[in-house]
């Protein structure tokens, strides 16, 4: 229970200190999904569900790649 309370407290502190950035990030992410889905459906002529899957999976893969790249870059 103590661990759970600590995690919740830490999450609340992060939220309180970064409300604006978190909200902008959420809005940006939703916009990214909408744009990616639209572009894929128009250009690649794929179904909504294929476009939706790509719009979610591709940014997550990029996030992992960026994290690895940043860790490597910072170590040099």
TORDREN-662598 format. One record per residue (C-alpha): x negated, y negated, z; residue number from 1. Coordinates in steps of 0.001 Angstrom, whole numbers, plus 500000, padded with zeros to 6 digits. Each point is the difference from the previous one (the first is absolute). Example, Ala and Ser with C-alpha at 12.3 -4.5 7.8 and 13.67 -1.06 7.14 Angstrom:
+--------+--------+--------+-----+
!     xx !     yy !     zz ! num !
+--------+--------+--------+-----+
! 487700 ! 504500 ! 507800 !   1 !
! 498630 ! 496560 ! 499340 !   2 !
+--------+--------+--------+-----+
This chain:
+--------+--------+--------+-----+
!     xx !     yy !     zz ! num !
+--------+--------+--------+-----+
! 500000 ! 500000 ! 500000 !   1 !
! 497128 ! 497636 ! 500815 !   2 !
! 498443 ! 500574 ! 496566 !   3 !
! 503330 ! 499313 ! 498299 !   4 !
! 500462 ! 496776 ! 501977 !   5 !
! 496458 ! 498935 ! 499111 !   6 !
! 500610 ! 500600 ! 496300 !   7 !
! 503311 ! 498119 ! 500109 !   8 !
! 498400 ! 497106 ! 501874 !   9 !
! 497114 ! 499840 ! 497529 !  10 !
! 502413 ! 500092 ! 497047 !  11 !
! 502087 ! 497215 ! 501536 !  12 !
! 496907 ! 497868 ! 500527 !  13 !
! 498868 ! 500553 ! 496416 !  14 !
! 503476 ! 499079 ! 498767 !  15 !
! 500254 ! 496861 ! 502158 !  16 !
! 496578 ! 498772 ! 498900 !  17 !
! 500561 ! 500737 ! 496300 !  18 !
! 503744 ! 499499 ! 499354 !  19 !
! 499535 ! 497799 ! 496948 !  20 !
! 497375 ! 502184 ! 498379 !  21 !
! 501979 ! 503158 ! 500649 !  22 !
! 503165 ! 498498 ! 498504 !  23 !
! 498120 ! 498755 ! 496914 !  24 !
! 498372 ! 503410 ! 499622 !  25 !
! 503370 ! 501754 ! 500105 !  26 !
! 501504 ! 497571 ! 497452 !  27 !
! 496929 ! 500407 ! 497754 !  28 !
! 500195 ! 503794 ! 500241 !  29 !
! 503689 ! 500082 ! 499108 !  30 !
! 499300 ! 497659 ! 497081 !  31 !
! 497150 ! 502243 ! 498876 !  32 !
! 502275 ! 503036 ! 500008 !  33 !
! 502679 ! 498176 ! 497980 !  34 !
! 497498 ! 498656 ! 497463 !  35 !
! 498230 ! 503357 ! 499633 !  36 !
! 503280 ! 501863 ! 499534 !  37 !
! 501229 ! 497482 ! 497419 !  38 !
! 496769 ! 500012 ! 498013 !  39 !
! 499769 ! 503786 ! 499955 !  40 !
! 503611 ! 500398 ! 498932 !  41 !
! 499628 ! 497410 ! 497226 !  42 !
! 496529 ! 500818 ! 498691 !  43 !
! 499586 ! 503704 ! 500710 !  44 !
! 503706 ! 500840 ! 499584 !  45 !
! 500086 ! 502199 ! 503089 !  46 !
! 502924 ! 500691 ! 502301 !  47 !
! 500681 ! 497908 ! 503089 !  48 !
! 498870 ! 502779 ! 502336 !  49 !
! 496711 ! 500554 ! 498178 !  50 !
! 499383 ! 496234 ! 500042 !  51 !
! 500930 ! 499815 ! 503693 !  52 !
! 497607 ! 502824 ! 500866 !  53 !
! 497161 ! 498323 ! 498120 !  54 !
! 500810 ! 496597 ! 501508 !  55 !
! 499576 ! 501482 ! 503477 !  56 !
! 497188 ! 502526 ! 499478 !  57 !
! 497696 ! 497829 ! 497878 !  58 !
! 499684 ! 497137 ! 502548 !  59 !
! 499366 ! 502521 ! 502771 !  60 !
! 497237 ! 501618 ! 497942 !  61 !
! 498553 ! 496543 ! 499323 !  62 !
! 500087 ! 499224 ! 503719 !  63 !
! 497984 ! 503142 ! 500776 !  64 !
! 497539 ! 499160 ! 497208 !  65 !
! 499644 ! 496422 ! 501262 !  66 !
! 499390 ! 501183 ! 503565 !  67 !
! 497260 ! 502388 ! 498846 !  68 !
! 498459 ! 497344 ! 497765 !  69 !
! 500096 ! 497395 ! 502771 !  70 !
! 498375 ! 502359 ! 502508 !  71 !
! 497249 ! 500833 ! 497502 !  72 !
! 499544 ! 496329 ! 499005 !  73 !
! 499789 ! 498826 ! 503613 !  74 !
! 497372 ! 502649 ! 500749 !  75 !
! 497635 ! 498585 ! 497359 !  76 !
+--------+--------+--------+-----+
